[in-house]
Amino acid sequence: MKNNTKNLYKTLGMIIISTSLISCGSGSDASKETQFYKKKEVNPEKLEVNIEASGVIEAISSVEIKSKASGEVLFLGAEVGDYVKKGSMLGQIDQRTPKNILDQAKSDLEASKVRLKNSESQSSRGKQLHAKGSISDKDFEDIQENFAQAKSSLVRTDVTYENAKIALDDTIVRSPIDGTVISRPVEVGQVISSPTSAVGGGTILMTMADLSKVRVRALVDEIDVGKVEIGQSVSIKVSAYRNKEFFGTVSKIEPKAKVEQNVTTFPVLIDIDNGDNLLLLGMNTDVVIEIMNKDVSLSAPSMSLRTRKDIYSAAALLDMNKADIDTFLVDRVKGEGFNKFIVIKDSKNGPTPTWVQIGLSDLANVEIIDGLSSGDVLYILPSMSLVNYQKRFKERVNASFSFGA
C-alpha cells in the first residue's frame, strides 16, 4: 500500500512539472486560435477506384462422363488430376451381353438377306406365270406381298444390327474434350447403370474440366455491385502464391443475391487464363476490381465541395459576409447537389463562393468539369460539427491543466 501511495505522488509530481513546462513554453502561441482550414491548388490528378472482394476458384465448365452401356466396369484409364486428350479411352464396360446381341443381330440380318433373295426370285416367276394365266390374281398378289415383307424385314434386321454395333461401341468410354479429370467416383469392378435406361440418369464415371481457363466467383457487396461492369480488369491473389499476381476480366454479374448473416452480396464471375495450371479448383482468392483509372485535367479535394445547406457554416469559419452568401444563393442552379456544388475560392478579394460542375470521383478527389481554371486555390474546411467538437475538446483540456490558476 505504501509503495502504491509513493508511486501515485511521484506520478502526480511528474504531471505537474510537465504541465508547468508546457505552460512556460507556449508563450503567445496559446492565445492563437486554431486554423480550421487549409488551401489547395486545383491541378491534374489520376483518379482511381477499386472494389475489394473475396471468392473461390472454379471451373468455367465441367463435363460429366457417363457410359451409355450398363454393366461391370472392367477398366478405367485415368485418375483424378490426369490430363486427357480428346478421344482417349477412359473406361471399358463388360462387353459380353452387347457382343451376344450383335452376333444374334448379324445372324438375323443374313437370314433376312436370304429370304429377300428367295422372295425376289418368286416374284419374278410369279410375274411370268400370271402373264400366261397359269396362276390366279390372288396367288400373284400373295407373292408380291411376301416380297414386300421380305424387303421390310431386311431393313428392320439391318437397323437392329447397326444398333447392336453401336451398343458394343458404347462399352468403350472415350474423352469428349481435352481436359483434366477432377473427380472419379467409381472403381474397377463396380456395376453401373446406363443413363438411357436408368431413371436416375445413370452412373457418373468421371468429371472433367478444361483448366487452361478458370474463373473466380467473387461475392461483391450490394453497395458496390452497381459500379461493376462486364470487361473490367481484375487483380487476383491467392495464398499459395503470395508474390504472384494474376489478372482476369469480369465476364458476368449474376442477378440473384446471396444473403449470409444479413449481408447481401452478388456473385461476380471473373475469367482467368490459367495456362500454367497454377490455380487449382477451390482456392480462396482476394480480388481487386478496377472500377476507374483515369487522368483528369482538373481535380479538387472532395472536402472542398459544399452544398446550399452547409455553405454558411463554412463561410463563418472564414469570416465571410453573410449578406454576400445570401446574394450568391438567390438563384437556384440546375443540378445542385448532384453534379453542381459550391467551392470557396481564394481571390484578390478574399474567399469567394463559386459554383462548379463535377464529374468522376475517387472519394478523395473529384473531377472538375466547369467553374474553375488551372492554378485556382480552394479552401478545404471541416464541417461545423467537427469544429465545435474540437473547440469543446480544447476547452476541456485547458480546464484539466488549469490547477486553480
C-alpha positions in Angstrom: 0.0 0.0 0.0 2.8 2.4 0.9 4.6 1.7 -2.4 1.4 2.4 -4.3 1.0 5.8 -2.5 4.6 6.7 -3.3 4.1 5.8 -6.9 0.9 8.0 -7.1 2.6 11.0 -5.6 5.5 10.5 -8.0 3.2 10.4 -11.0 1.3 13.5 -9.9 4.6 15.3 -9.5 5.7 14.5 -13.0 2.4 15.6 -14.4 2.6 19.0 -12.6 6.2 19.5 -13.8 5.3 18.6 -17.3 2.3 21.0 -17.3 4.5 23.8 -16.0 7.0 23.3 -18.7 4.3 23.3 -21.4 2.7 26.5 -20.0 6.1 28.3 -19.9 7.0 27.2 -23.4 3.7 28.1 -25.0 4.0 31.8 -24.8 1.9 33.8 -27.2 1.0 30.6 -29.2 -1.5 29.6 -26.6 -3.6 32.6 -27.4 -3.7 31.9 -31.1 -6.9 30.4 -32.5 -6.7 27.1 -34.2 -6.7 27.4 -38.0 -9.5 25.2 -39.2 -8.8 25.2 -42.9 -6.1 24.7 -45.4 -5.6 25.7 -49.1 -5.0 23.5 -52.1 -4.4 24.4 -55.7 -6.6 22.8 -58.4 -4.3 20.5 -60.5 -4.4 17.4 -62.7 -4.8 14.1 -60.9 -5.2 10.4 -61.5 -8.5 9.2 -60.1 -8.5 5.5 -59.1 -11.4 3.5 -57.6 -11.1 -0.2 -56.7 -13.5 -2.7 -55.2 -12.2 -5.5 -52.9 -13.9 -8.8 -52.6 -13.2 -12.5 -51.9 -14.0 -15.6 -53.9 -13.2 -19.1 -54.9 -11.6 -20.6 -58.0 -13.9 -22.8 -60.0 -14.1 -24.4 -63.5 -15.8 -22.4 -66.2 -17.4 -25.6 -67.5 -17.2 -29.3 -66.5 -18.4 -32.4 -68.2 -19.8 -35.5 -66.5 -18.6 -38.7 -68.2 -21.1 -41.5 -68.3 -21.3 -44.8 -70.1 -24.3 -45.5 -72.4 -23.8 -49.2 -71.6 -24.7 -50.8 -68.4 -22.6 -53.5 -66.7 -19.4 -54.1 -64.8 -16.6 -51.7 -65.1 -13.5 -53.6 -66.4 -11.1 -50.8 -67.0 -10.6 -47.1 -66.1 -7.9 -45.2 -68.0 -7.4 -42.1 -65.9 -7.2 -40.9 -62.3 -8.0 -37.6 -60.6 -5.6 -34.9 -61.8 -4.7 -36.7 -65.1 -4.8 -34.6 -68.2 -6.6 -36.4 -71.0 -6.7 -35.7 -74.7 -10.0 -35.7 -76.6 -10.8 -39.3 -77.9 -8.6 -41.0 -75.3 -10.0 -44.2 -73.7 -11.3 -43.5 -70.3 -13.0 -46.8 -69.4 -14.4 -50.1 -70.6 -17.6 -51.9 -69.6 -18.3 -55.7 -69.8 -18.9 -56.5 -73.5 -20.3 -60.0 -73.2 -24.0 -59.1 -73.4 -23.7 -56.5 -76.2 -21.4 -58.8 -78.2 -24.0 -61.6 -77.9 -26.7 -59.3 -79.1 -24.6 -58.2 -82.0 -23.9 -61.8 -83.1 -27.6 -62.5 -83.0 -28.4 -59.4 -85.0 -25.8 -60.3 -87.6 -27.3 -63.8 -88.0 -30.8 -62.4 -88.3 -29.5 -60.0 -91.0 -28.0 -62.8 -93.0 -31.3 -64.7 -92.8 -33.3 -61.7 -94.0 -31.0 -61.3 -97.0 -31.6 -64.9 -98.0 -35.4 -64.5 -97.5 -35.3 -61.4 -99.6 -33.4 -63.1 -102.4 -35.9 -66.0 -102.4 -38.9 -63.7 -102.4 -37.4 -61.7 -105.3 -37.0 -64.9 -107.4 -40.6 -66.0 -106.5 -41.8 -62.5 -107.5 -40.1 -62.8 -111.0 -41.5 -66.3 -111.6 -45.0 -65.1 -110.4 -45.0 -62.3 -112.9 -44.3 -64.7 -115.8 -46.9 -67.2 -114.7 -49.5 -64.6 -114.1 -48.9 -63.1 -117.5 -49.5 -66.6 -119.0 -52.6 -67.1 -116.8 -51.1 -70.0 -115.0 -51.8 -68.6 -111.6 -54.8 -66.6 -110.3 -54.7 -62.9 -109.4 -55.0 -63.8 -105.7 -51.9 -66.0 -105.8 -49.9 -63.3 -107.6 -50.9 -60.7 -105.0 -49.7 -63.1 -102.2 -46.3 -63.4 -104.0 -46.0 -59.7 -104.2 -46.9 -59.2 -100.5 -44.3 -61.8 -99.4 -41.7 -59.9 -101.5 -42.6 -56.6 -99.8 -42.4 -58.2 -96.3 -39.0 -59.7 -97.1 -37.7 -56.2 -98.0 -39.2 -54.7 -94.8 -37.7 -57.5 -92.7 -34.3 -56.8 -94.2 -34.5 -53.1 -93.2 -35.5 -54.0 -89.7 -32.8 -56.5 -89.2 -30.2 -54.1 -90.7 -31.2 -51.4 -88.2 -31.1 -53.9 -85.3 -27.6 -54.9 -86.4 -26.4 -51.3 -86.6 -27.8 -50.6 -83.1 -26.1 -53.6 -81.8 -22.8 -52.4 -83.2 -23.4 -49.0 -81.6 -24.2 -50.7 -78.2 -21.0 -52.6 -78.4 -19.0 -49.5 -79.2 -20.7 -47.7 -76.2 -18.9 -50.1 -73.9 -15.8 -48.2 -74.7 -15.9 -44.7 -73.0 -13.8 -42.0 -74.6 -13.0 -38.4 -73.6 -15.2 -35.8 -75.3 -12.8 -32.9 -74.6 -9.2 -32.0 -73.8 -9.2 -31.6 -70.1 -8.3 -32.7 -66.6 -10.1 -35.4 -64.5 -11.4 -33.6 -61.4 -13.3 -36.5 -59.9 -13.8 -40.2 -60.3 -16.5 -41.7 -58.1 -16.3 -45.3 -59.4 -13.7 -48.0 -59.3 -13.0 -51.1 -61.4 -15.4 -53.9 -60.7 -18.3 -51.7 -59.9 -21.6 -52.3 -61.8 -23.0 -49.2 -63.3 -26.3 -48.2 -64.9 -26.8 -46.5 -68.3 -28.3 -43.0 -68.5 -30.5 -44.2 -71.4 -32.1 -47.0 -69.3 -31.9 -45.7 -65.6 -34.5 -43.3 -64.2 -31.8 -41.6 -62.1 -29.8 -40.6 -65.1 -27.1 -43.3 -64.9 -23.8 -43.6 -63.1 -21.1 -40.9 -63.4 -17.7 -42.4 -64.2 -15.7 -39.2 -64.1 -16.0 -35.5 -64.2 -13.6 -33.5 -66.5 -12.9 -29.8 -66.9 -10.7 -27.6 -69.1 -8.4 -25.9 -66.5 -6.5 -23.8 -69.0 -9.1 -21.1 -68.3 -10.8 -20.9 -64.9 -12.9 -18.3 -63.1 -13.4 -16.8 -59.7 -16.9 -16.5 -58.2 -16.4 -13.3 -56.2 -19.0 -12.0 -53.8 -19.4 -8.2 -54.1 -21.3 -6.1 -51.7 -24.6 -4.8 -52.9 -23.4 -1.2 -52.4 -20.5 -1.7 -54.9 -22.1 -4.1 -57.4 -23.6 -1.2 -59.3 -20.1 0.0 -60.2 -19.1 -3.3 -61.7 -19.3 -3.8 -65.5 -18.5 -6.7 -67.8 -15.0 -6.4 -69.2 -13.4 -4.6 -66.2 -9.9 -5.6 -65.3 -9.4 -7.6 -62.0 -6.3 -8.3 -59.9 -6.4 -11.7 -58.2 -4.2 -13.1 -55.4 -4.2 -16.5 -53.7 -2.4 -17.6 -50.5 -0.4 -20.3 -52.3 1.4 -17.7 -54.4 1.8 -14.6 -52.2 4.3 -12.9 -54.5 2.4 -13.6 -57.7 -0.4 -11.5 -59.1 -3.0 -13.0 -61.5 -5.2 -11.0 -63.8 -8.7 -11.6 -65.0 -11.8 -10.0 -66.6 -15.3 -9.6 -65.3 -17.4 -11.9 -67.5 -20.8 -12.0 -65.8 -22.8 -10.5 -62.9 -25.3 -12.9 -61.6 -28.8 -11.4 -60.9 -29.7 -13.3 -57.8 -28.3 -12.1 -54.4 -26.7 -14.2 -51.8 -27.6 -13.3 -48.2 -25.5 -14.5 -45.3 -25.8 -13.1 -41.7 -27.8 -10.2 -43.1 -25.1 -9.2 -45.5 -26.3 -9.1 -49.2 -23.8 -9.8 -51.9 -23.9 -10.6 -55.6 -21.7 -13.2 -57.3 -19.4 -11.7 -59.9 -17.7 -14.2 -62.3 -14.2 -13.4 -63.3 -12.4 -15.3 -66.1 -8.7 -16.0 -65.7 -6.2 -17.5 -68.1 -4.6 -20.5 -66.3 -2.1 -21.7 -68.9 0.5 -22.7 -66.3 -2.2 -24.6 -64.3 -1.1 -22.8 -61.1 -4.7 -22.0 -60.0 -6.5 -25.1 -58.6 -10.2 -25.5 -58.1 -11.4 -24.4 -54.7 -8.6 -22.0 -53.9 -9.6 -18.9 -51.9 -8.8 -15.6 -53.6 -8.7 -11.9 -52.8 -9.8 -9.9 -55.8 -9.5 -6.2 -56.6 -11.8 -4.9 -59.4 -10.6 -1.8 -61.0 -13.6 0.5 -61.3 -11.9 3.6 -62.5 -8.4 4.6 -63.6 -8.4 7.9 -65.4 -6.2 11.0 -65.6 -8.2 14.2 -65.3 -7.1 17.7 -66.3 -8.5 19.4 -63.2 -9.4 17.9 -59.8 -10.3 19.2 -56.4 -10.4 17.6 -52.9 -13.9 16.2 -52.1 -13.8 18.1 -48.8 -13.8 21.4 -50.7 -17.3 20.8 -52.0 -20.2 22.5 -50.3 -24.0 22.5 -50.7 -26.5 25.2 -50.1 -27.2 23.8 -46.6 -23.6 23.9 -45.3 -22.1 26.9 -47.1 -23.0 29.2 -44.3 -21.1 27.2 -41.7 -18.1 27.1 -44.0 -18.3 30.8 -44.7 -18.4 31.5 -40.9 -15.0 29.8 -40.4 -13.5 32.3 -43.0 -15.3 35.4 -41.6 -17.2 35.8 -44.9 -20.1 38.3 -45.0 -23.4 36.6 -44.7 -25.1 39.1 -46.9 -22.7 38.2 -49.7 -23.6 34.5 -49.3 -27.3 35.4 -49.4 -26.8 37.2 -52.6 -24.8 34.3 -54.1 -27.6 31.8 -53.3 -30.5 33.8 -54.6 -30.8 31.9 -57.9 -31.3 28.1 -58.0 -28.7 26.2 -60.1 -29.8 23.2 -62.1 -28.2 20.0 -60.9 -27.1 21.4 -57.5 -26.5 18.6 -55.0 -26.0 16.1 -57.9 -23.3 17.4 -60.2 -23.2 21.0 -59.2 -21.6 22.1 -55.9 -20.2 25.2 -54.2 -16.5 25.7 -53.6 -14.8 28.6 -51.8 -12.0 30.0 -54.0 -9.2 32.2 -52.9 -9.1 35.5 -54.8 -7.8 39.1 -54.6 -11.0 40.0 -52.7 -10.6 37.1 -50.3 -12.7 33.9 -50.1 -15.3 33.8 -52.9 -18.0 31.2 -53.4 -18.2 29.6 -56.8 -20.4 27.0 -58.5 -18.6 24.1 -60.1 -19.7 21.1 -62.1 -18.1 17.8 -61.1 -17.5 14.5 -63.0 -15.8 11.4 -61.8 -14.7 10.9 -58.2 -12.5 8.5 -56.3 -13.9 9.7 -52.9 -10.8 11.7 -52.0 -10.8 13.9 -55.2 -13.3 14.8 -57.8 -13.0 15.8 -61.5 -13.8 19.5 -62.1 -15.6 19.9 -65.5 -16.6 23.5 -65.3 -16.2 26.5 -62.9 -12.5 26.5 -62.2 -9.2 27.0 -64.0 -5.8 25.5 -63.5 -4.0 27.3 -60.7 -7.1 28.3 -58.8 -6.7 27.8 -55.0 -9.6 26.3 -52.9 -10.3 26.4 -49.2 -10.7 22.9 -47.6 -12.7 23.2 -44.5 -14.2 20.7 -42.0 -17.9 20.5 -41.1 -19.1 22.9 -38.4 -19.9 20.0 -36.1 -16.3 18.9 -36.2 -15.1 22.4 -35.5 -17.4 22.7 -32.5 -16.2 19.4 -31.2 -12.6 20.4 -31.5 -13.3 23.6 -29.6 -15.1 21.8 -26.8 -12.2 19.3 -26.6 -9.7 22.1 -26.4 -11.6 23.8 -23.6 -11.8 20.6 -21.6 -8.0 20.1 -22.0 -7.2 23.6 -20.9 -9.6 23.3 -17.9 -7.9 20.0 -16.9 -4.5 21.6 -16.6 -5.5 24.9 -15.0 -5.0 23.7 -11.4 -6.9 26.6 -9.9 -4.8 29.3 -11.6 
